[in-house]
Amino acid sequence: MKKRVLLISTAQNYTKGHGGKNTPCAALGAIAAYTPSNYDLILVNEQNNESVYHDNIDLVGFSAMTCQIKRAIEISKYYRALNIPTVIGGIHATVRPEDTYGHFDATVVGEGDSVWGNVLADFEKGELKKIYKADGLIDMAKVLPFRHDLLYKKKTALSHAIVQATRGCPYKCEFCSVTDIFGSHYRTRPVENVAAEVKSLKQKLIFFIDDNIMGNHKYAYSLFEKLIPLKKAWVGQASLELSVKDLNLLKLARKSGCQGLFIGIESVTKVNTPGKLGTPSLKEISKKIKILRDHGLIVNTSVIYGFDHDDQYCFEKTV
């Protein structure tokens, strides 16, 4: 009989009756891809009101951000009381693994792709280690497509599919966890692998979950060229500076199906200070956003609060 593995992305600030349609948890799709076929897999996104409590489970895995860790500990306690081992990975476990000790049987630090096989092997022997950490970052040519067949559930998942083409970021912004997880070197999957994954998807809208889809312009040119004949619409994330630096690339992105970009403004209350936050003035920010909009792209911006220069008036100042 196959052993059953339950992979959970817990709710944020869980309360009964929450729920809605959300983007699937990429970490679950990635780990599922590295799980051999001799296991039965159940993927649960609790934010979509999917139940985290299942019978006849042999192993439970969690991926959690800081806002999810408390709930993950709560569910882990339930399964461990039934003598079912639990494993935690994700952003919080990587940055603060000490918070997970004693609450889970094993903690995965960093990219889980290359160590999940070791976790399963030790689980089979009943010898789970306290902590698992990869020797280095995974070779992107070896990154498998997400288990798309398990990620999307008709009642709870949004209509788009998720794909990851790159990992890492050349910027080391103090508020960001990307370099802690994926490193500061921008790494790319072979374009052919990404295009094949996109082509295989039935969804017409793709969300590239990469932190900076235009982090390497040469790679972006190759990727966007490969996307054109696939006739898919897509959205992604990019830095404001790099997204408007090469207008030919921006036109190609639009031609390849790009509908919009999630852009980090980060702070508009201290834009004149040189550094990694990018644009030097509100006028420049405005000018660059207009370039994106003039190319027919929807611009979704984000702002970070909590810098040392922020005071109690930072919200009003930003507006």
Order of alpha helices (4+ residues) and beta strands (2+ residues): beta-alpha-beta-beta-alpha-beta-alpha-beta-alpha-beta-alpha-beta-beta-alpha-beta-alpha-beta-alpha-beta-alpha-alpha-beta-alpha-beta-alpha
